[in-house]
């Protein structure tokens, strides 16, 4: 990783994901989290690959009403036993993980059977918005270079189902006051399989 990836991208992500407009969405996706929680992405046990990202989150971590600890660097290999967590959280992270299905399978592994993954992810615009999807595909190569590998065209629900999650709640929408190619969000809950289910 070079200077830009190590020192600039975490600051951009911190500004974007910590923006005032993102706070109501984060509160909404966190509603209903219970028990032991693992969070993939910038942080409960938080998996945060960037040292600077963790440092930038320090004030929010200290202000949290629940204990937060950094427990890993890579969502594709979580340092926990099988069926450790009651729930999981992913907020705007699947776009940058090199192999999102592998990371989701790892989340499923550490979730208890029937445990819920609460998620909000930006990605591919809804099927009815072909024009927005065309713009996403045009912009994505440059966007990935500028924003740490962030993909605009990842299909969130397809990624979840490929990792054997069952999506039980889903809201697909555009964030307010943001250009549509960058603001197509999927917010919901997906459950890990139960034995024999």
N, C-alpha and C positions, 0 to 999 in steps of 0.2 A: 504494500500500500504506500502510495506517495503522500506528499504533503497535503495536496488537495483532498484526497480521500480521508486522511487522518485528522486534519485540522479544520477544513472548511465544511465538508459535507455534514459532520455531526452538528455543527452550528446551524446550518440551513434546516436540517431535520428538527432540531430543537425549536427553532422559530416557527416552523410550519405546524408541527404537531402540538406545540405548546401555545399556539395562538388562541386568543380569547374566543374566536369563533368555533374552535375545536372542543372547548370545554364542555358545552352541553351534550355533544355527541359522545364524549368520553364518559360523562356521568350516565348517559343513557345505556351505553354498552356495558358499564360496570354494574348496573342495577341487577340484583339477584345473585351476584357472586357470593358463594358461601364456602365455609370450611377452609381447607388449605388450598391456596391458589398459586398457580404458576403463570407468569406473564412472559410471553415471547416478545422480544423487542425492548425498547427503552422502558425500563421500569422507572404472605406473598413472597415468591422466589423469582427474581427477575433475570431473564437471559438477555444480556446486553453485550453485543460484540465490540462496541467502541469504548475505550477507556475515557475518551473525551465526552462521549454521550453520557456515560455514567456520572462523570464529574459535573456536567451541565445539569443533570437531574438532581443533584445533591440537595438543593433547597426543597424541592418537592418531596423527596424521600424523607427528609427530616420532618416535614410538615404533615406527613401521612399519619392518619389515626391508627393504622395497622403497621406492624413491623415489616419492613421491606429489606431484603438482602439480595445481593448480586450472587447468583448461584451458577453462572455459566456464561460462555461466550458464543456458543453456536447452537441455534435451535435444531440443527440436524443431529445433535448428539447431546442429550440432556443427562446430567450427572445424578439421576434419581432412579430408584427401584421402580419396577412395574407397579401400576395402580397406587401411586403415592398421593395423588391430588384429587380433591373433590371437583374442582372447576379449573378452567384455564381461560386466559385472556390474550387476545391478539388485536392490537390496534395499529393499523396502517404499517404492518411489517411484512406481509406475504409478498409485497411488491419487490422487495430487495433480496430476499433469501434466494440463493442460487438454485436450490431444489426445494420448492415449497411443498411438494407432496411428501418428500422424505421428512421434512420438518413437521408436517402435520401428522404423519404416522408416528413420529417420535412423541409428539404431544399426546396422541391417542394412547400410546404405550404407557405413559406415566399417569394418565387419567384413570380413575376407578371406573369399572363398567357402568355405563349409563351417565357418566360425568359429562358436564356441559362445557363446551368451548364457546365463550362469548367473543364475538368478533365484530370489528368494523374495519373494512379494507376498501381501498380504492382500487379500481381496475376497469375492465372492459365495460363500456357503456351498454345500456340495455339494448336488446336485439332490435327494437324498433327504431333506434337512433343510428342508422347506417352512416349518416354524414359525420356524426361525432366519432364513430368507430374509425372512419377513414382518417380523420384528423389525428386520432390517437396513434394510429399506425405510422403516419408521416412524422409525427413529433417524437415518437418513442426512442429512436436511436440517439438523438441529441439529448433527450431528457435523461436517458440512462447514464450517459457520460457525465452530465452535470450534477446528477443527484444520486450518486453512489449505487448505480445499477437499478434504480427504481423503474419498474415496468408499468406502463399505462394500460396494457391490454390483457392482463391476467384475469381469467374467469374465476372469480372467487368460489362460487358454488360448485363448479366442476372440480376445482382443486380439492375442496372438502369431501366431495363424494368419492373422488379417486383415492382418498386416504381412509375410506370406509366410515366416514362420519355421516350421520343423518341430520340434515338441516330441518329443524322444527319451527324456527321463527326466522323470518326474513323480511327486511325492508330495503328496497333498492331505490335510491334517490340521488339527486345532485345536491351538493353542498351549495348553500346560498351564497351569492355574490362571488362566485368563482367560475372561471372558464370551464365549460362542460368537459373538455378533454382531460382535465386534471381533477375533476370533482365528482366522478361517478362512484358512489359508495354503496357497499352492501353491508348492512348491519343485521346481526341476528345471533342465533344460538344453534349450535350443532352438537349432537350427542354421540358419545362413543358407544360402540355396540355393547350390548349385554350378552352374557354367555347364552348360547342357544337362540339369540335374537336376531 
